Amino acid sequence: MIGSPWIAALIAIFSWWFFTGIILLIVRRKDVAGATAHGASVVWGVPLLALGIFGAVISAASLSVANVYVSFFSVLLIWGWIELAFLSGVITGPLRDFCPKSLRGWARFRRAWQTVSHHEALLLSGLILMAVIAFDAANPLGFYAYFILFAARISAKLNLFFGVPRINLEFIPQPLLHLTSYFKQGPVTMIFGLGVTGLSLVTAALGLALFSASTVEAQIGHALLFALCALATLEHWLMVIPLPDAKLWRWMLPALSTNTKTGQSNEL
């Protein structure tokens, strides 16, 4: 069954939903418990990061259906821990203040960079690590999966900064409320066109590679990457199309307290 590319694509879609939901659940529970609780979840997640790195190294050594899946899930563990560290406010940037409304242009961009620079450096470190692991490896899928996530995340952040019509603030955790002052809700810019076009082209190329793949390992690998890239493309379009995507996870998250919600509105 796991040798079917269709099953592989469904596994990728479910994993995207499940890992996102778990991270949001952890962060929301810590929000309810209080800001000081966030750091503990990041520390407790370090073994999962180590497991992801170990899995990425081991699975890169030889090409098999099992190793293709191990590579994919190892990348999700690595990426998930980095995202948890960011959303928990543990690894973000040296600046944690709200952006002055009068700030424009390069000064605003430089200030925005200072709010996330440590996180971006960590993401880049992860990319370099995956490149080293995949160099001359029999199974380089881990690097490609991480690169898709990396490129899509950079594009999404740039679009939130330069402007998109639809921004979902529902899942922004308490430690990152200051980031919302750097978002811009408005018409799409050239950045959106470049990002969504690039992702769409890569998705199409992966789809063609999937149908022309001659081995089971190649079919599974391309199916996983195709689904991952298609989801990244969809996430970009959801910045424009008003669909209730938050419902995918809202039902599984604990409700914020009245004080927490009030605190958020007061900050903004």
C-alpha angles and dihedrals in degrees: 000000000000087000090071116098090214091057089046091054091049090049090053092050093047091046091052090052095042098046091045090049094049092051092047090047093052093047093046092050090051090049089055092046094048139271094277090063095066097079094058093060091054092051092047088051095058093091089057089052090051090048090052093051091046091049092048092052096045096044094049092064097075138015117242137129090256093050092048089058092043090053092050096049092043089058090050090054092050093044092043093055092049090050091047090052089051099044090046089057093239097115112026119108142298093265119069102165129112116262114255109246091229093061116108142170122354093357090058092046092049091050091048090051090054090057094058106020096111091050092049090050090052091049090050091048089054090051091051090048092052090047091053091048092048096045107121089344124150091228113037095165093112092063093049092049092049092046092054090051091045096049093044092050094050090049092048093051092049091050092050088052099045095038145275129185096240127044121173109212096170096101099039105127123227096255091058101044090112090064091067089070088066094053119098123206111202145090119335118264135209088273090067092049092051094046099047092042092051093048092046092052092049090047090052092047091051090049091054091046090051094056093045096045113122101198133056091236091054092047093052093045094049092044091055093047092044092054092045093051092044089054091050089052091049091051089056092051090050086066086067108026114069100229123147095244092152088073088074090074108012094087092059098048126088114244119255117245121253090250092054093050091047091049090054094050091047092053092051 
